[in-house]
Amino acid sequence: MCEEAPWYFWRRVIRMPENPSFKDAHGFSPGHITGFFAPFYRTDVLRTGSYGAGVCIAKGAWAEVEIEEADQRQICVKIEGVDAEPKVSIYALQNLIPENMRVNARIKLDMPVSQGFGMSAAGTLSACIAVCKILKKRYSDALRCAHAAEVHFRTGLGDVAGIYAGGYEMRIKPGIPPYGIIDRILNLPDETELVLCVIGKELETKNVLGNPDAVESCIKAGKKCLRKLRAEPTVRNFFKLSFEFAIETGLASREIKEAIIELHKIPVPASMIMLGNSVFALVRNRNEKKRVKDVLSSYGSVTATHVWAGF
Amino acid sequence: MCEEAPWYFWRRVIRMPENPSFKDAHGFSPGHITGFFAPFYRTDVLRTGSYGAGVCIAKGAWAEVEIEEADQRQICVKIEGVDAEPKVSIYALQNLIPENMRVNARIKLDMPVSQGFGMSAAGTLSACIAVCKILKKRYSDALRCAHAAEVHFRTGLGDVAGIYAGGYEMRIKPGIPPYGIIDRILNLPDETELVLCVIGKELETKNVLGNPDAVESCIKAGKKCLRKLRAEPTVRNFFKLSFEFAIETGLASREIKEAIIELHKIPVPASMIMLGNSVFALVRNRNEKKRVKDVLSSYGSVTATHVWAGF
């Protein structure tokens, strides 16, 4: 069984441009799906975050960044196919770019925004990583700036920390390392393919995080689910507890619940994506994948992806 | 530039066996090359480790593990092609396997042992990961047991922590997270392919770590190199400082130095692998790869690999 490598990865080789006054680099960040969470706020943004569990996916964000010297700091960010101002990325990059530089960033997202795929975190982190490569800063600088921007705009609390860990992850202590502590849930070799489906309209994370009742119920249910997951840290239990969380907090719409219950009949593990009107399901083979896709295609657009770099 | 995915990875799908009394799982760990290091000992093994920097490589270790109920704890480990008793793996697994279970582990190593590729850590960690999957334990349990065994036998101090981070890494604070703090050095897209060459006979890590003078000089040179790398955390600087370390500590043999100097003439970044009689070089394109291979093939066996899962 050991003879052939079960994973392969390689990178496209891109040469740096010849002109030394103009530098560019690329960054990638996986996407991140949250199964359940409990918000946690502190004055220090690096200690702010969430308890909870989630999974990193190969569908993520790609950034292409150019930096030039300029009279004053100037930050231009364009997210392909997204009209809104990319204020999270701009805020994060402001903390990285010196005053005499101009940065031009293009970000491409593999998944829609405000549907729980962590695209705000992934887009911002990918741009920060590319900038840090050029400016000879560290990975932790990119991580900190992306997390601080996410917390500032309430677009996410645990996505950047989850992305840091990779794979299926549990956030044991909120925040960014070294303050936050993140552990991985080990997955079996057939637990790496996920089917994703966007079912309803966009769900703004900040609208939920701004509602005290919703926050209260997330804290209660999220902490309980994390306790149960720590006692039995398996992928199946992660899905089971995520569904428990979706029901207990009342965040799942009628349609979301209906779709998940249909998937449970196949049976495959499935739950709601927090915070989005979306569903994710675990498929172990082609047959399951086909059946899940058949069920979900009547609800919305369906995509398959792999778990990103989990052990 | 964003249209096509620069990285791909997927896993082979392996189904669990039908018989529920018999469980098996697979584990993988990348290998790890240390560029420079400063040993650091504490009574607590989880706080013991090293300051330093290194890089994770796609050539690693694969484990296939079966667990059955038994009258008493029994641990059988077989490392393919290695005759010596795999005492590091056995020690690590003893901390994971309950008394009424028998474990049978087969480990395959992609690289030779005692040559600085972190094969002791990778082999042990891959087996621990596979066992943790079956016993529903967490990634951090695997990490802790593998690190403790490595420290116990002095086969490595920073490999497990380095593997945890992935990519090019800097160990800012020794030990395993959450005690140890590891940061990543961001690499450019063309800084992912490495050429490795084993030049001399095996170098037992514990022989160097058991020599007080050698330890003293590693501490002095290692801490200085880390300070310089933190000031400019780039891949090129990592190679430069690694070579400085190899020279200052006197660990590089005449032959190793000669090979590295020849590589610097190409020019490509290259240094000695700690602790092995081996050399690693960074190649950015086919032409450089061919020239590096041509130079090194007169010294020993040459392999190419990619950086493992670095951002």
Interface residues (C-beta under 8 A of the other chain):
Chain A: M1 C2 E3 E4 A5 P6 W7 Y8 F9 W10 R11 R12 V13 I14 R15 M16 A25 H26 G27 F28 S29 A58 W62 A63 E64 E80 R106 K108 I129 C132 K133 K136 K137 R138 Y139 S140 A142 G166 G167 M170 K173 P177 P178 I181 D183 R184 I185 L186 N187 L188 P189 D190 T192 E193 R230 E232 P233 T234 R284 N285 H306 W308 A309 F311
Chain B: M1 C2 E3 E4 A5 P6 W7 Y8 F9 W10 R11 R12 V13 I14 R15 M16 A25 H26 G27 F28 S29 A58 W62 A63 E64 E80 R106 I107 K108 I129 C132 K133 K136 K137 R138 Y139 S140 A142 G166 G167 M170 K173 P177 P178 I181 D183 R184 I185 L186 N187 L188 P189 D190 T192 E193 E232 P233 T234 R284 N285 H306 W308 A309 F311
